[in-house]
Amino acid sequence: MDWQKIMKEIEDDIIPHYRLDIWERGMYYYLLGQTRIRDIEYRTIPLSALSQALMCSAWKAREVIRLLAKKGCIEVEQTRTGHNVKVFLPTELDIPLLQEKKEDLNIEDIDFFRNREYVGALLEREGNSCFYCLKDISLDTCELDHVVPQLNGGDNSYRNIVVTCHRCNTHKQGTDAEDYLRQMYRKSLINESELEERLSALEALKNGDLLPAL
């Protein structure tokens, strides 16, 4: 997930739309950190942990989590061991302003290189792997690369921007993508089947068939 984009949507859309006060905001971020950021959809959290996190009484913590649930930001079920919580992300909530932004978004007009705003979507499209060598990469380790270098007229569209490992980003430079893949094959960095698969992916990319999920 592109957490930089998600955090921006939380600040720009969730907090003003639901009018979260300082207590609700703190609780939402704490629950987010305990669940979705850790790739956990549901988690049971003791009331004592909630009050300790917000540095407030158990009564106040219970009140805040109930208010968040009432507003629809989270889903809560109280159990004997604590509150079983699911936190909703911005795109999972019915926020009119956010929905308008999504509807107005034209993928053909998006700059996929600027500020790494859509790096998460590109990383997901590439299956968390370098587009060229297929090495595992993450949001913290990936680089953005122009398949057709800007000096050769390459743009910043989804048809020309891919995520890569640091090595490929450094070594490819202005080399044509197909030539670079063949160089990697000759150096035994990828095998024959991987070369053919990468060349097919390159063709699909240029044809606009590899759409990132926004």
MDTraj code that builds the backbone (N, CA, C; nanometers):
import mdtraj as md
import numpy as np

residues = "MET ASP TRP GLN LYS ILE MET LYS GLU ILE GLU ASP ASP ILE ILE PRO HIS TYR ARG LEU ASP ILE TRP GLU ARG GLY MET TYR TYR TYR LEU LEU GLY GLN THR ARG ILE ARG ASP ILE GLU TYR ARG THR ILE PRO LEU SER ALA LEU SER GLN ALA LEU MET CYS SER ALA TRP LYS ALA ARG GLU VAL ILE ARG LEU LEU ALA LYS LYS GLY CYS ILE GLU VAL GLU GLN THR ARG THR GLY HIS ASN VAL LYS VAL PHE LEU PRO THR GLU LEU ASP ILE PRO LEU LEU GLN GLU LYS LYS GLU ASP LEU ASN ILE GLU ASP ILE ASP PHE PHE ARG ASN ARG GLU TYR VAL GLY ALA LEU LEU GLU ARG GLU GLY ASN SER CYS PHE TYR CYS LEU LYS ASP ILE SER LEU ASP THR CYS GLU LEU ASP HIS VAL VAL PRO GLN LEU ASN GLY GLY ASP ASN SER TYR ARG ASN ILE VAL VAL THR CYS HIS ARG CYS ASN THR HIS LYS GLN GLY THR ASP ALA GLU ASP TYR LEU ARG GLN MET TYR ARG LYS SER LEU ILE ASN GLU SER GLU LEU GLU GLU ARG LEU SER ALA LEU GLU ALA LEU LYS ASN GLY ASP LEU LEU PRO ALA LEU".split()
xyz = np.array([
    [0.0836, -0.1204, 0.0000],
    [0.0000, 0.0000, 0.0000],
    [0.0869, 0.1252, 0.0000],
    [0.0348, 0.2305, -0.0593],
    [0.1056, 0.3577, -0.0625],
    [0.0644, 0.4378, 0.0617],
    [0.1383, 0.4190, 0.1713],
    [0.0989, 0.4796, 0.2975],
    [0.1145, 0.6303, 0.2976],
    [0.2057, 0.6831, 0.2167],
    [0.2180, 0.8285, 0.2074],
    [0.0891, 0.8882, 0.1517],
    [0.0323, 0.8247, 0.0504],
    [-0.0928, 0.8703, -0.0100],
    [-0.2095, 0.8514, 0.0871],
    [-0.2109, 0.7359, 0.1568],
    [-0.3186, 0.7084, 0.2515],
    [-0.3183, 0.8098, 0.3658],
    [-0.2007, 0.8410, 0.4191],
    [-0.1924, 0.9371, 0.5291],
    [-0.2402, 1.0748, 0.4845],
    [-0.2096, 1.1119, 0.3615],
    [-0.2558, 1.2403, 0.3085],
    [-0.4087, 1.2418, 0.2994],
    [-0.4677, 1.1297, 0.2558],
    [-0.6133, 1.1220, 0.2455],
    [-0.6793, 1.1249, 0.3831],
    [-0.6123, 1.0662, 0.4829],
    [-0.6648, 1.0710, 0.6194],
    [-0.6720, 1.2164, 0.6670],
    [-0.5621, 1.2899, 0.6454],
    [-0.5570, 1.4293, 0.6895],
    [-0.6512, 1.5187, 0.6097],
    [-0.6576, 1.4963, 0.4774],
    [-0.7357, 1.5845, 0.3901],
    [-0.8838, 1.5495, 0.3839],
    [-0.9168, 1.4216, 0.4090],
    [-1.0551, 1.3780, 0.3865],
    [-1.1237, 1.3219, 0.5116],
    [-1.0618, 1.2215, 0.5747],
    [-1.1274, 1.1576, 0.6894],
    [-1.1449, 1.2544, 0.8065],
    [-1.0366, 1.3184, 0.8473],
    [-1.0422, 1.4035, 0.9671],
    [-1.1408, 1.5196, 0.9510],
    [-1.1361, 1.5957, 0.8401],
    [-1.2359, 1.7038, 0.8275],
    [-1.3780, 1.6537, 0.8020],
    [-1.3937, 1.5450, 0.7255],
    [-1.5276, 1.4960, 0.6940],
    [-1.6001, 1.4470, 0.8187],
    [-1.5291, 1.3721, 0.9039],
    [-1.5916, 1.3174, 1.0242],
    [-1.5727, 1.4080, 1.1463],
    [-1.5042, 1.5208, 1.1250],
    [-1.4811, 1.6177, 1.2329],
    [-1.4214, 1.5510, 1.3556],
    [-1.3128, 1.4803, 1.3340],
    [-1.2482, 1.4093, 1.4444],
    [-1.1765, 1.5083, 1.5355],
    [-1.2039, 1.4985, 1.6652],
    [-1.1320, 1.5845, 1.7590],
    [-0.9955, 1.5221, 1.7892],
    [-0.9200, 1.5856, 1.8762],
    [-0.7826, 1.5407, 1.9029],
    [-0.7801, 1.4004, 1.9617],
    [-0.8805, 1.3653, 2.0449],
    [-0.8871, 1.2323, 2.1046],
    [-0.9187, 1.1268, 1.9980],
    [-1.0182, 1.1576, 1.9150],
    [-1.0586, 1.0635, 1.8102],
    [-0.9475, 1.0443, 1.7076],
    [-0.8818, 1.1525, 1.6760],
    [-0.7700, 1.1456, 1.5803],
    [-0.6580, 1.0571, 1.6348],
    [-0.6225, 1.0791, 1.7626],
    [-0.5177, 0.9981, 1.8237],
    [-0.5551, 0.8507, 1.8293],
    [-0.6808, 0.8215, 1.8625],
    [-0.7279, 0.6835, 1.8694],
    [-0.7255, 0.6187, 1.7312],
    [-0.7702, 0.6935, 1.6301],
    [-0.7732, 0.6387, 1.4941],
    [-0.6315, 0.6005, 1.4500],
    [-0.5362, 0.6900, 1.4716],
    [-0.3985, 0.6624, 1.4297],
    [-0.3382, 0.5466, 1.5095],
    [-0.3714, 0.5379, 1.6393],
    [-0.3192, 0.4267, 1.7201],
    [-0.3733, 0.2937, 1.6684],
    [-0.5038, 0.2891, 1.6444],
    [-0.5656, 0.1660, 1.5944],
    [-0.5141, 0.1312, 1.4551],
    [-0.4930, 0.2328, 1.3730],
    [-0.4378, 0.2105, 1.2384],
    [-0.2999, 0.1460, 1.2482],
    [-0.2184, 0.1980, 1.3413],
    [-0.0837, 0.1439, 1.3595],
    [-0.0826, 0.0021, 1.4133],
    [-0.1861, -0.0336, 1.4895],
    [-0.1939, -0.1670, 1.5475],
    [-0.2569, -0.2688, 1.4518],
    [-0.3180, -0.2216, 1.3457],
    [-0.3891, -0.3130, 1.2553],
    [-0.3410, -0.3022, 1.1108],
    [-0.3962, -0.2102, 1.0346],
    [-0.3745, -0.2086, 0.8900],
    [-0.2293, -0.1861, 0.8501],
    [-0.1578, -0.1024, 0.9244],
    [-0.0168, -0.0798, 0.8930],
    [0.0647, -0.2075, 0.9139],
    [0.0183, -0.2940, 1.0051],
    [0.0840, -0.4224, 1.0292],
    [0.0248, -0.5338, 0.9417],
    [-0.0613, -0.4924, 0.8475],
    [-0.1280, -0.5863, 0.7560],
    [-0.2203, -0.6812, 0.8328],
    [-0.2857, -0.6284, 0.9371],
    [-0.3826, -0.7038, 1.0171],
    [-0.5186, -0.6376, 0.9989],
    [-0.6175, -0.7145, 0.9568],
    [-0.7492, -0.6554, 0.9320],
    [-0.8271, -0.6371, 1.0618],
    [-0.8315, -0.7399, 1.1453],
    [-0.9010, -0.7334, 1.2742],
    [-0.8016, -0.7627, 1.3863],
    [-0.8186, -0.6924, 1.4974],
    [-0.7321, -0.7195, 1.6124],
    [-0.8067, -0.6856, 1.7410],
    [-0.7917, -0.7704, 1.8418],
    [-0.8525, -0.7448, 1.9720],
    [-0.7513, -0.6729, 2.0601],
    [-0.7893, -0.5550, 2.1070],
    [-0.6989, -0.4709, 2.1852],
    [-0.7614, -0.4450, 2.3225],
    [-0.6903, -0.4756, 2.4300],
    [-0.7450, -0.4536, 2.5652],
    [-0.7712, -0.3059, 2.5911],
    [-0.8700, -0.2771, 2.6718],
    [-0.9030, -0.1391, 2.7064],
    [-0.7846, -0.0706, 2.7746],
    [-0.7097, -0.1474, 2.8538],
    [-0.5934, -0.0894, 2.9224],
    [-0.4897, -0.0383, 2.8225],
    [-0.4727, -0.1098, 2.7115],
    [-0.3778, -0.0668, 2.6089],
    [-0.4259, 0.0607, 2.5406],
    [-0.5571, 0.0719, 2.5206],
    [-0.6139, 0.1916, 2.4577],
    [-0.5947, 0.3142, 2.5468],
    [-0.6242, 0.2978, 2.6752],
    [-0.6103, 0.4110, 2.7672],
    [-0.4645, 0.4500, 2.7857],
    [-0.3757, 0.3510, 2.7842],
    [-0.2330, 0.3795, 2.7971],
    [-0.1816, 0.4529, 2.6735],
    [-0.2284, 0.4127, 2.5564],
    [-0.1838, 0.4753, 2.4318],
    [-0.2245, 0.6218, 2.4254],
    [-0.3478, 0.6522, 2.4731],
    [-0.3970, 0.7899, 2.4702],
    [-0.3650, 0.8665, 2.5987],
    [-0.3053, 0.7962, 2.6968],
    [-0.2711, 0.8552, 2.8261],
    [-0.3947, 0.9194, 2.8885],
    [-0.5018, 0.8372, 2.8938],
    [-0.6278, 0.8854, 2.9505],
    [-0.6894, 0.7731, 3.0332],
    [-0.8029, 0.8010, 3.0949],
    [-0.8712, 0.7000, 3.1751],
    [-0.9346, 0.5945, 3.0851],
    [-0.9663, 0.4798, 3.1438],
    [-1.0337, 0.3741, 3.0692],
    [-1.1700, 0.4230, 3.0206],
    [-1.2365, 0.5027, 3.1044],
    [-1.3680, 0.5564, 3.0666],
    [-1.3569, 0.6419, 2.9410],
    [-1.2534, 0.7293, 2.9369],
    [-1.2345, 0.8169, 2.8207],
    [-1.1993, 0.7363, 2.6963],
    [-1.1133, 0.6371, 2.7103],
    [-1.0742, 0.5541, 2.5966],
    [-1.1948, 0.4811, 2.5390],
    [-1.2812, 0.4293, 2.6285],
    [-1.4017, 0.3595, 2.5844],
    [-1.4950, 0.4558, 2.5110],
    [-1.5065, 0.5771, 2.5618],
    [-1.5927, 0.6775, 2.4987],
    [-1.5416, 0.7114, 2.3583],
    [-1.4107, 0.7292, 2.3439],
    [-1.3531, 0.7697, 2.2151],
    [-1.3691, 0.6604, 2.1100],
    [-1.3417, 0.5362, 2.1476],
    [-1.3515, 0.4282, 2.0502],
    [-1.4972, 0.4069, 2.0076],
    [-1.5910, 0.4307, 2.0994],
    [-1.7324, 0.4189, 2.0640],
    [-1.7748, 0.5310, 1.9690],
    [-1.7196, 0.6507, 1.9887],
    [-1.7514, 0.7623, 1.9004],
    [-1.6981, 0.7370, 1.7590],
    [-1.5787, 0.6818, 1.7505],
    [-1.5224, 0.6481, 1.6190],
    [-1.6094, 0.5451, 1.5474],
    [-1.6562, 0.4476, 1.6244],
    [-1.7425, 0.3447, 1.5663],
    [-1.8754, 0.4044, 1.5219],
    [-1.9297, 0.4954, 1.6025],
    [-2.0570, 0.5592, 1.5697],
    [-2.0452, 0.6422, 1.4430],
    [-1.9298, 0.7082, 1.4246],
    [-1.9084, 0.7895, 1.3051],
    [-1.8802, 0.7036, 1.1822],
    [-1.8433, 0.5771, 1.2052],
    [-1.8204, 0.4859, 1.0934],
    [-1.6771, 0.4727, 1.0486],
    [-1.5845, 0.5310, 1.1236],
    [-1.4420, 0.5224, 1.0864],
    [-1.3827, 0.3861, 1.1160],
    [-1.4411, 0.3184, 1.2147],
    [-1.3930, 0.1868, 1.2544],
    [-1.5124, 0.0953, 1.2785],
    [-1.4835, -0.0323, 1.2887],
    [-1.5835, -0.1320, 1.3256],
    [-1.5355, -0.1970, 1.4552],
    [-1.6225, -0.2044, 1.5549],
    [-1.5807, -0.2528, 1.6869],
    [-1.6798, -0.3551, 1.7412],
    [-1.6234, -0.4600, 1.8010],
    [-1.7028, -0.5571, 1.8756],
    [-1.6348, -0.5792, 2.0102],
    [-1.7073, -0.5541, 2.1174],
    [-1.6496, -0.5695, 2.2505],
    [-1.6525, -0.7162, 2.2919],
    [-1.5388, -0.7658, 2.3392],
    [-1.5254, -0.9038, 2.3839],
    [-1.4752, -0.9050, 2.5285],
    [-1.4618, -1.0239, 2.5841],
    [-1.4140, -1.0349, 2.7218],
    [-1.2686, -0.9914, 2.7356],
    [-1.1928, -1.0000, 2.6265],
    [-1.0498, -0.9661, 2.6332],
    [-1.0183, -0.8266, 2.5797],
    [-1.1195, -0.7572, 2.5307],
    [-1.0944, -0.6229, 2.4790],
    [-1.1873, -0.5881, 2.3639],
    [-1.1479, -0.4880, 2.2852],
    [-1.2258, -0.4431, 2.1705],
    [-1.1676, -0.5029, 2.0423],
    [-1.2493, -0.5805, 1.9726],
    [-1.2076, -0.6361, 1.8444],
    [-1.2345, -0.5297, 1.7377],
    [-1.1269, -0.4793, 1.6762],
    [-1.1351, -0.3587, 1.5942],
    [-1.0932, -0.3835, 1.4493],
    [-1.1650, -0.3192, 1.3580],
    [-1.1218, -0.3070, 1.2188],
    [-1.1233, -0.1585, 1.1853],
    [-1.0122, -0.1076, 1.1323],
    [-1.0020, 0.0330, 1.0945],
    [-1.0253, 0.0457, 0.9442],
    [-1.1109, 0.1384, 0.9052],
    [-1.1389, 0.1595, 0.7636],
    [-1.0420, 0.2622, 0.7057],
    [-0.9904, 0.2322, 0.5874],
    [-0.9025, 0.3241, 0.5163],
    [-0.9875, 0.4237, 0.4373],
    [-0.9285, 0.5351, 0.3949],
    [-1.0059, 0.6383, 0.3246],
    [-1.0877, 0.5862, 0.2073],
    [-1.0294, 0.5004, 0.1242],
    [-1.1002, 0.4514, 0.0055],
    [-1.2117, 0.3534, 0.0400],
    [-1.2176, 0.3069, 0.1650],
    [-1.3216, 0.2135, 0.2078],
    [-1.4411, 0.2853, 0.2699],
    [-1.4318, 0.4173, 0.2785],
    [-1.5368, 0.4972, 0.3397],
    [-1.6099, 0.5790, 0.2336],
    [-1.7341, 0.6075, 0.2603],
    [-1.8164, 0.6841, 0.1664],
    [-1.8003, 0.8337, 0.1958],
    [-1.6870, 0.8875, 0.1479],
    [-1.6580, 1.0296, 0.1671],
    [-1.6794, 1.0995, 0.0331],
    [-1.7823, 1.1835, 0.0196],
    [-1.8153, 1.2454, -0.1088],
    [-1.6975, 1.3123, -0.1784],
    [-1.6195, 1.3903, -0.1045],
    [-1.5078, 1.4620, -0.1656],
    [-1.4055, 1.3653, -0.2228],
    [-1.3788, 1.2568, -0.1476],
    [-1.2817, 1.1574, -0.1940],
    [-1.3351, 1.0832, -0.3154],
    [-1.4644, 1.0532, -0.3169],
    [-1.5246, 0.9854, -0.4315],
    [-1.5174, 1.0735, -0.5559],
    [-1.5388, 1.2053, -0.5381],
    [-1.5297, 1.2972, -0.6507],
    [-1.3875, 1.2994, -0.7063],
    [-1.2901, 1.2963, -0.6189],
    [-1.1505, 1.2962, -0.6626],
    [-1.1213, 1.1720, -0.7450],
    [-1.1721, 1.0567, -0.6993],
    [-1.1493, 0.9312, -0.7705],
    [-1.2158, 0.9323, -0.9070],
    [-1.3392, 0.9876, -0.9135],
    [-1.4119, 0.9910, -1.0398],
    [-1.3467, 1.0852, -1.1394],
    [-1.2892, 1.1950, -1.0882],
    [-1.2265, 1.2938, -1.1760],
    [-1.0870, 1.2520, -1.2210],
    [-1.0335, 1.1462, -1.1623],
    [-0.8974, 1.1039, -1.1910],
    [-0.8909, 1.0308, -1.3246],
    [-0.8153, 1.0851, -1.4185],
    [-0.7949, 1.0222, -1.5489],
    [-0.6533, 0.9675, -1.5524],
    [-0.6418, 0.8353, -1.5613],
    [-0.5099, 0.7719, -1.5527],
    [-0.4151, 0.8195, -1.6609],
    [-0.4700, 0.8603, -1.7747],
    [-0.3855, 0.9065, -1.8853],
    [-0.3210, 1.0417, -1.8547],
    [-0.3762, 1.1141, -1.7580],
    [-0.3233, 1.2476, -1.7258],
    [-0.2298, 1.2473, -1.6054],
    [-0.2136, 1.1326, -1.5417],
    [-0.1375, 1.1271, -1.4169],
    [0.0131, 1.1218, -1.4425],
    [0.0860, 1.1986, -1.3643],
    [0.2319, 1.1952, -1.3642],
    [0.2747, 1.0910, -1.2604],
    [0.3189, 0.9758, -1.3063],
    [0.3533, 0.8658, -1.2157],
    [0.4953, 0.8767, -1.1588],
    [0.5673, 0.9786, -1.1990],
    [0.7046, 0.9948, -1.1494],
    [0.7132, 1.0999, -1.0393],
    [0.6289, 1.2003, -1.0451],
    [0.6371, 1.3134, -0.9536],
    [0.6085, 1.2728, -0.8093],
    [0.7033, 1.3052, -0.7229],
    [0.6886, 1.2880, -0.5773],
    [0.6609, 1.1448, -0.5318],
    [0.6786, 1.0469, -0.6193],
    [0.6549, 0.9058, -0.5837],
    [0.5126, 0.8836, -0.5295],
    [0.4189, 0.9668, -0.5700],
    [0.2832, 0.9611, -0.5157],
    [0.2134, 0.8291, -0.5472],
    [0.2447, 0.7709, -0.6645],
    [0.1759, 0.6486, -0.7071],
    [0.2691, 0.5274, -0.7080],
    [0.3787, 0.5365, -0.6330],
    [0.4744, 0.4267, -0.6321],
    [0.4123, 0.2983, -0.5774],
    [0.3199, 0.3109, -0.4822],
    [0.2535, 0.1927, -0.4268],
    [0.1728, 0.1181, -0.5308],
    [0.1022, 0.1940, -0.6157],
    [0.0214, 0.1323, -0.7218],
    [0.1104, 0.0636, -0.8245],
    [0.2228, 0.1250, -0.8568],
    [0.3162, 0.0651, -0.9529],
    [0.3823, -0.0593, -0.8937],
    [0.4146, -0.0521, -0.7653],
    [0.4764, -0.1664, -0.6978],
    [0.3811, -0.2854, -0.6960],
    [0.2540, -0.2577, -0.6710],
    [0.1536, -0.3641, -0.6719],
    [0.1387, -0.4219, -0.8126],
    [0.1411, -0.3347, -0.9125],
    [0.1297, -0.3818, -1.0510],
    [0.2435, -0.4771, -1.0856],
    [0.3641, -0.4461, -1.0391],
    [0.4812, -0.5273, -1.0685],
    [0.4965, -0.6464, -0.9733],
    [0.4006, -0.6660, -0.8849],
    [0.4064, -0.7792, -0.7939],
    [0.5192, -0.7698, -0.6935],
    [0.5516, -0.6458, -0.6499],
    [0.6592, -0.6218, -0.5523],
    [0.7934, -0.6741, -0.6012],
    [0.8134, -0.6684, -0.7329],
    [0.9386, -0.7155, -0.7929],
    [0.9945, -0.6099, -0.8883],
    [1.1248, -0.6093, -0.9035],
    [1.1891, -0.5212, -1.0002],
    [1.1386, -0.5564, -1.1403],
    [1.1015, -0.4568, -1.2179],
    [1.0469, -0.4809, -1.3510],
    [1.1476, -0.5535, -1.4404],
    [1.2759, -0.5317, -1.4168],
    [1.3782, -0.5898, -1.5049],
    [1.4334, -0.7231, -1.4542],
    [1.4851, -0.7261, -1.3313],
    [1.5528, -0.8473, -1.2843],
    [1.4652, -0.9357, -1.1959],
    [1.3453, -0.8873, -1.1603],
    [1.2475, -0.9625, -1.0795],
    [1.2882, -0.9803, -0.9337],
    [1.3875, -0.9045, -0.8898],
    [1.4278, -0.9090, -0.7492],
    [1.3174, -0.8498, -0.6619],
    [1.2949, -0.9078, -0.5426],
    [1.1946, -0.8562, -0.4497],
    [1.2330, -0.7154, -0.4047],
    [1.1363, -0.6245, -0.4084],
    [1.1589, -0.4874, -0.3642],
    [1.0401, -0.4423, -0.2796],
    [1.0560, -0.3297, -0.2139],
    [0.9496, -0.2763, -0.1281],
    [0.9398, -0.1255, -0.1496],
    [0.8445, -0.0630, -0.0812],
    [0.8303, 0.0821, -0.0909],
    [0.9576, 0.1538, -0.0490],
    [1.0287, 0.0965, 0.0473],
    [1.1497, 0.1600, 0.0984],
    [1.2709, 0.1392, 0.0087],
    [1.2706, 0.0321, -0.0703],
    [1.3910, -0.0001, -0.1482],
    [1.3763, 0.0223, -0.2981],
    [1.2539, 0.0434, -0.3460],
    [1.2349, 0.0521, -0.4910],
    [1.2705, 0.1902, -0.5459],
    [1.3002, 0.1919, -0.6755],
    [1.3279, 0.3148, -0.7492],
    [1.2283, 0.3251, -0.8639],
    [1.2049, 0.4468, -0.9115],
    [1.1210, 0.4676, -1.0295],
    [1.2111, 0.4842, -1.1510],
    [1.1761, 0.4163, -1.2588],
    [1.2609, 0.4190, -1.3783],
    [1.1777, 0.4487, -1.5030],
    [1.2357, 0.5288, -1.5929],
    [1.1748, 0.5548, -1.7230],
    [1.2180, 0.4445, -1.8201],
    [1.1228, 0.3670, -1.8688],
    [1.1547, 0.2624, -1.9667],
    [1.2212, 0.3254, -2.0884],
    [1.1585, 0.4274, -2.1428],
    [1.2207, 0.5098, -2.2464],
    [1.2741, 0.6336, -2.1753],
    [1.4057, 0.6537, -2.1706],
    [1.4630, 0.7664, -2.0965],
    [1.4046, 0.9003, -2.1415],
    [1.3988, 0.9942, -2.0485],
    [1.3450, 1.1265, -2.0808],
    [1.4246, 1.1935, -2.1922],
    [1.5553, 1.1699, -2.1964],
    [1.6381, 1.2285, -2.3016],
    [1.5983, 1.1783, -2.4406],
    [1.5343, 1.0613, -2.4428],
    [1.4894, 1.0044, -2.5704],
    [1.3399, 1.0260, -2.5935],
    [1.2814, 1.1159, -2.5128],
    [1.1398, 1.1483, -2.5331],
    [1.0438, 1.0723, -2.4448],
    [1.0943, 0.9972, -2.3477],
    [1.0061, 0.9217, -2.2588],
    [0.9271, 1.0120, -2.1654],
    [0.8003, 0.9772, -2.1424],
    [0.7161, 1.0588, -2.0546],
    [0.7029, 0.9949, -1.9167],
    [0.6141, 1.0526, -1.8349],
    [0.5943, 1.0042, -1.6978],
    [0.4626, 0.9280, -1.6826],
    [0.4143, 0.8681, -1.7901],
    [0.2878, 0.7950, -1.7854],
    [0.3086, 0.6543, -1.7307],
    [0.1970, 0.5872, -1.7006],
    [0.2027, 0.4499, -1.6508],
    [0.2579, 0.3540, -1.7562],
    [0.2622, 0.3990, -1.8819],
    [0.3177, 0.3172, -1.9896],
    [0.4705, 0.3221, -1.9937],
    [0.5273, 0.4164, -1.9176],
    [0.6721, 0.4356, -1.9268],
    [0.7438, 0.4363, -1.7925],
    [0.6690, 0.4395, -1.6817],
    [0.7310, 0.4401, -1.5487],
    [0.7117, 0.3040, -1.4830],
    [0.8212, 0.2449, -1.4374],
    [0.8170, 0.1159, -1.3693],
    [0.8957, 0.1258, -1.2393],
    [0.8739, 0.0290, -1.1498],
    [0.9533, 0.0232, -1.0277],
    [1.0658, -0.0787, -1.0470],
    [1.1824, -0.0454, -0.9956],
    [1.2997, -0.1313, -1.0126],
    [1.3801, -0.1365, -0.8831],
    [1.4749, -0.2279, -0.8802],
    [1.5707, -0.2296, -0.7698],
    [1.6745, -0.1196, -0.7955],
    [1.7534, -0.0893, -0.6933],
    [1.8535, 0.0172, -0.7058],
    [1.9582, -0.0181, -0.8113],
    [1.9970, -0.1446, -0.8163],
    [2.1008, -0.1850, -0.9115],
    [2.0570, -0.1616, -1.0559],
    [1.9373, -0.2079, -1.0893],
    [1.8895, -0.1925, -1.2276],
    [1.8707, -0.0456, -1.2620],
    [1.8204, 0.0314, -1.1665],
    [1.8006, 0.1740, -1.1906],
    [1.9329, 0.2435, -1.2193],
    [2.0375, 0.2004, -1.1489],
    [2.1694, 0.2609, -1.1667],
    [2.2359, 0.2161, -1.2969],
    [2.2244, 0.0865, -1.3303],
    [2.2948, 0.0320, -1.4456],
    [2.2253, 0.0578, -1.5787],
    [2.0934, 0.0668, -1.5770],
    [2.0224, 0.0857, -1.7041],
    [2.0482, 0.2243, -1.7614],
    [2.0318, 0.3255, -1.6789],
    [2.0513, 0.4643, -1.7214],
    [1.9774, 0.4925, -1.8528],
    [2.0499, 0.5328, -1.9588],
    [1.9867, 0.5676, -2.0856],
    [1.9745, 0.4530, -2.1837],
    [2.0017, 0.3317, -2.1380],
    [1.9944, 0.2154, -2.2269],
    [1.8495, 0.1830, -2.2622],
    [1.8259, 0.1444, -2.3864],
    [1.6933, 0.0981, -2.4254],
    [1.6559, -0.0223, -2.3391],
    [1.5294, -0.0275, -2.2946],
    [1.4859, -0.1315, -2.2019],
    [1.5068, -0.2717, -2.2589],
    [1.4748, -0.2907, -2.3859],
    [1.4920, -0.4231, -2.4459],
    [1.6396, -0.4616, -2.4510],
    [1.7246, -0.3665, -2.4857],
    [1.8692, -0.3930, -2.4891],
    [1.9213, -0.4255, -2.3496],
    [1.8689, -0.3532, -2.2493],
    [1.9126, -0.3774, -2.1121],
    [1.8743, -0.5182, -2.0668],
    [1.7542, -0.5624, -2.1011],
    [1.7101, -0.6973, -2.0650],
    [1.7983, -0.8027, -2.1305],
    [1.8350, -0.7801, -2.2559],
    [1.9225, -0.8756, -2.3252],
    [2.0625, -0.8759, -2.2650],
    [2.1092, -0.7597, -2.2200],
    [2.2385, -0.7528, -2.1512],
    [2.2345, -0.8363, -2.0231],
    [2.1251, -0.8265, -1.9499],
    [2.1103, -0.9028, -1.8267],
    [2.1092, -1.0526, -1.8549],
    [2.0458, -1.0904, -1.9649],
    [2.0425, -1.2323, -2.0027],
    [2.1831, -1.2825, -2.0346],
    [2.2586, -1.2028, -2.1090],
    [2.3953, -1.2434, -2.1453],
    [2.4847, -1.2550, -2.0216],
    [2.4540, -1.1770, -1.9185],
    [2.5315, -1.1823, -1.7940],
    [2.4750, -1.2850, -1.6963],
    [2.3738, -1.3619, -1.7413],
    [2.3094, -1.4665, -1.6595],
    [2.2397, -1.4106, -1.5356],
    [2.1963, -1.2867, -1.5450],
    [2.1213, -1.2268, -1.4347],
    [1.9739, -1.2649, -1.4413],
    [1.9272, -1.3003, -1.5609],
    [1.7947, -1.3583, -1.5801],
    [1.8102, -1.4743, -1.6781],
    [1.7215, -1.5742, -1.6682],
    [1.7318, -1.6876, -1.7598],
    [1.6475, -1.6634, -1.8854],
    [1.6481, -1.7606, -1.9752],
    [1.5808, -1.7420, -2.1040],
    [1.4302, -1.7215, -2.0892],
    [1.3681, -1.8006, -2.0041],
    [1.2222, -1.7870, -1.9856],
    [1.1882, -1.6523, -1.9218],
    [1.2724, -1.6074, -1.8291],
    [1.2503, -1.4766, -1.7672],
    [1.2682, -1.3650, -1.8690],
    [1.3656, -1.3803, -1.9582],
    [1.3866, -1.2811, -2.0638],
    [1.2620, -1.2692, -2.1512],
    [1.2093, -1.3818, -2.1955],
    [1.0907, -1.3795, -2.2813],
    [0.9705, -1.3197, -2.2072],
    [0.9581, -1.3542, -2.0805],
    [0.8464, -1.3019, -2.0013],
    [0.8597, -1.1508, -1.9820],
    [0.9817, -1.1033, -1.9595],
    [1.0060, -0.9601, -1.9412],
    [0.9841, -0.8830, -2.0715],
    [1.0228, -0.9412, -2.1841],
    [1.0014, -0.8762, -2.3129],
    [0.8518, -0.8662, -2.3432],
    [0.7765, -0.9681, -2.3057],
    [0.6312, -0.9651, -2.3235],
    [0.5690, -0.8582, -2.2335],
    [0.6191, -0.8484, -2.1095],
    [0.5698, -0.7467, -2.0167],
    [0.6023, -0.6070, -2.0691],
    [0.7187, -0.5916, -2.1275],
    [0.7598, -0.4631, -2.1840],
    [0.6656, -0.4223, -2.2975],
    [0.6304, -0.5182, -2.3822],
    [0.5390, -0.4908, -2.4927],
    [0.4001, -0.4541, -2.4401],
    [0.3544, -0.5272, -2.3378],
    [0.2241, -0.4997, -2.2786],
    [0.2216, -0.3616, -2.2138],
    [0.3331, -0.3248, -2.1516],
    [0.3448, -0.1935, -2.0890],
    [0.3298, -0.0833, -2.1931],
    [0.4028, -0.0953, -2.3027],
    [0.3995, 0.0067, -2.4079],
    [0.2620, 0.0159, -2.4727],
    [0.1880, -0.0972, -2.4750],
    [0.0546, -0.0980, -2.5351],
    [-0.0538, -0.0473, -2.4390],
    [-0.0111, -0.0172, -2.3154],
    [-0.1075, 0.0328, -2.2174],
    [-0.1904, -0.0759, -2.1518],
    [-0.1429, -0.2009, -2.1585],
    [-0.2182, -0.3132, -2.1025],
    [-0.1921, -0.3352, -1.9539],
    [-0.0838, -0.2776, -1.9020],
    [-0.0498, -0.2957, -1.7603],
    [-0.0957, -0.1742, -1.6808],
    [-0.2227, -0.1747, -1.6464],
    [-0.2816, -0.0615, -1.5738],
    [-0.2599, -0.0764, -1.4233],
    [-0.2024, 0.0224, -1.3566],
    [-0.1936, 0.0180, -1.2094],
    [-0.3300, 0.0446, -1.1482],
    [-0.3590, -0.0207, -1.0374],
    [-0.4863, 0.0010, -0.9679],
    [-0.4753, 0.1239, -0.8804],
    [-0.5537, 0.2261, -0.9068],
    [-0.5465, 0.3501, -0.8314],
    [-0.6462, 0.3477, -0.7156],
])
top = md.Topology()
chain = top.add_chain()
for i, resn in enumerate(residues, 1):
    res = top.add_residue(resn, chain, resSeq=i)
    for name in ("N", "CA", "C"):
        top.add_atom(name, md.element.get_by_symbol(name[0]), res)
traj = md.Trajectory(xyz[None], top)
